[in-house]
Amino acid sequence: MAISAVSGFGSNNEYQSWVDQANENRKKLEDHLGIDTSESSETNKTSSSTGTSSTSDKKDTSSTTSTSTSGTSTSRSSSTSTFLLSYKHNLTSLESASDKLRVGSRNNVFSKYETAMKDLQRASTDEDKAAAQAAVDKAQEDIISAVKDFAKAYNSAVSFLESNSDRSSTVARQLNSLKNALTTEDAMARIGLSFDKSGNLEVDEEKLKKTLNENYNSVKDIMGGQFGLAERAASKASYILDHASVEKIAGVAEKESKANSISDLDDFEIFSKFALGGAYNLSNYYAVGSMLNTLV
């Protein structure tokens, strides 16, 4: 039977009349069948109680689901926090390692080496010469250690950015910027530095030490000069830390932009956004039917 319209209950009198008529029909049926109304009532109470319990269970389940969702959210937040902490640690470590080799920094290893060399030249007694030579050897070892620490910090920063380059386009750009920070391989090769097959910066200690003894100024210029490896890497690391926002680094802005794209919405979200258009949209039964099919 087709229903052209639904009877309205706009009037309280009409509604009450309908309820009274229904109660009267129910009473007649109970009398005819001999049903005990009190048992029915108890059954209804039990059913109601069961329904309440069920509702309570649903609430508990909802609570559990909510807790689970909250846990997932916390996990994601924790993951982002861990990423940002590691991000900052790797870049600040590169800054620190580079600073030891920068000629312009206060406590750079080259200044200490040069001071030790001057003390050796001024030494007059054998005892003073021996002490001064020991200081020179120690200062030279400090340069080699500083170069090795620099290579380690550089490799760590690059590796970290590579493994997280899919997190945001900002991280991907920073990775390329850092890779391009070093000078030519020919210049690095002169002081014992090179890239292995995996792209990691490695140090040939023997060649570096030999170059320090034979051509100290080339090590100083290539490694710590105004356009040297340490200066360029430190500048890049500092720029990255100072100019990139946390939102861009973590990819928050990109995720929000994608979330607003209809291609990334699930079916229910698409339908709800469609329905917000009001009666005009919902009067297009073909469109509504097609969208409801996606929910089934």
TASUL-V333960 format. One record per backbone hydrogen bond with DSSP energy under -0.5 kcal/mol. NH is the residue of the N-H (numbers start at 0). CO is the residue of the C=O. Records with the same first field share a line. If there is no record, write none. Layout:
# TASUL-V333960
NH: CO, CO
This chain:
# TASUL-V333960
3: 1
14: 10
15: 11
16: 12
17: 13
18: 14
19: 15
20: 16
21: 17
22: 18
23: 19
24: 20
25: 21
26: 22
27: 23
28: 24
29: 25
30: 26
31: 27
32: 28
33: 29
34: 29
36: 34
39: 35
40: 36
41: 37
42: 38
43: 39
44: 40
45: 41
46: 42
47: 43
48: 44
49: 45
50: 46
51: 47
52: 48
53: 49
54: 50
55: 51
56: 52
57: 53
58: 54
59: 55
60: 56
61: 57
62: 58
63: 59
64: 60
65: 61
66: 62
67: 63
68: 64
69: 65
70: 66
71: 67
72: 68
73: 69
74: 70
75: 71
76: 72
77: 73
78: 74
79: 75
80: 76
81: 77
82: 78
83: 79
84: 80
85: 81
86: 82
87: 83
88: 84
89: 85
90: 86
91: 87
92: 88
93: 89
94: 90
95: 91
96: 92
97: 93
98: 94
99: 95
100: 97
101: 97, 98
102: 100, 223
104: 101
107: 104
108: 99
111: 107
112: 108
113: 109
114: 110
115: 111
116: 112
117: 113
118: 114
119: 115
120: 116
121: 117
122: 118
128: 124
129: 125
130: 126
131: 127
132: 128
133: 129
134: 130
135: 131
136: 132
137: 133
138: 134
139: 135
140: 136
141: 137
142: 138
143: 139
144: 140
145: 141
146: 142
147: 143
148: 144
149: 145
150: 146
151: 147
152: 148
153: 149
154: 150
155: 151
156: 152
157: 153
158: 154
159: 155
160: 156
161: 157
162: 158
163: 159
164: 161
166: 163
167: 163
169: 247
171: 167
172: 168
173: 169
174: 170
175: 171
176: 172
177: 173
178: 174
179: 175
180: 177
181: 178
187: 183
188: 184
189: 185
190: 187
191: 188
192: 187
193: 201
195: 199
198: 195
201: 193
203: 191
204: 202
207: 203
208: 204
209: 205
210: 206
211: 207
212: 208
213: 209
214: 210
217: 214
218: 214
219: 215
220: 216
221: 217
222: 218
223: 218, 219
224: 220
227: 224
228: 221
229: 222
231: 227
232: 228
233: 229
234: 230
235: 231
236: 232
237: 233
238: 234
239: 235
240: 236
241: 237
242: 238
243: 239
248: 244
249: 245
250: 246
251: 246
252: 246
254: 250
255: 251
256: 252
257: 253
258: 254
259: 255
260: 257
263: 260
264: 261
269: 265
270: 266
271: 267
272: 268
273: 269
274: 270
275: 271
276: 273
277: 274
281: 277
282: 278
283: 280
284: 282
287: 283
288: 284
289: 285
290: 286
291: 287
292: 288
293: 289, 290
294: 290, 291
295: 291, 292
